[in-house]
Amino acid sequence: MSKSPAILETMSERILVCDKSIPFAGMVAGELRNKNAAVALVHTAASGEAGSLEASSASAVPALHEISWTRRSQLSAKTVLLETRNTLLSLDSALLVYDAQAFISSLSGELESVPALLDDYIDGYVFLVRELASLFLHQKKGRIFFAIRPFPSRPVLPGSSETVFALAEAAFIRLAEETSAYFSSSGSTHVSCPLIRLGDGDDTEDATWLADKLADPDAGKLVSRGGSPRWVKAGSRNILGIL
């Protein structure tokens, strides 16, 4: 059930959250809806059907609009942005979360081929970030939040799912840092790219903290310009003036 334009106009921020297969991303989306933000939650074909999430009880989170995404498709990245803007009327910020352990837990059946998984979890983010960067540069405002939960190093069989997602994690970090560095050095004061490192503690506190930053249109504007990209630990307060 999509919301009418009149209802959407009363909402504060309009935010894309990626993606539903990560429980933490869903928690942040719920916190954002509680803060009266308009939220589009991206899901892949394996994690649900497109549409809206209905509240399961009186105390449940209000409906979130879901948007389908095919990771390895460049066209799908364009479609995600188009549908998000059509649904939310505009887009102020995006949150991209990488959590290797959550991805591994969501895999069903036998492990896909290594090249296919790498295509999914590397190319998918590259395509989506490129579309987001292009949109925010065009509209001269926007924020791309990258959040990562570091995957602990451990001895595993080469070619296993752990190896695949560790490689994809390194690519995600590089993509986040290069995107942040680009906006920091471009002189654009209206487009920013905060980098968030999640801990292994209470996800509820981290989700609330991150939702607060996303719901605040001024958060992220103080990202240092011209320096090396810095990752901020979730829950931090004014570390080096970044958030």
Beta strands, then each sheet from edge to edge (+ up, - down):
strand 1: 14-18
strand 2: 38-44
strand 3: 51-53
strand 4: 64-69
strand 5: 93-99
strand 6: 142-149
strand 7: 191-192
strand 8: 195-197
strand 9: 231-233
sheet 1: 3+ 4- 2- 1- 5- 6- 7-
sheet 2: 3+ 4- 2- 1- 5- 6- 8- 9-
end
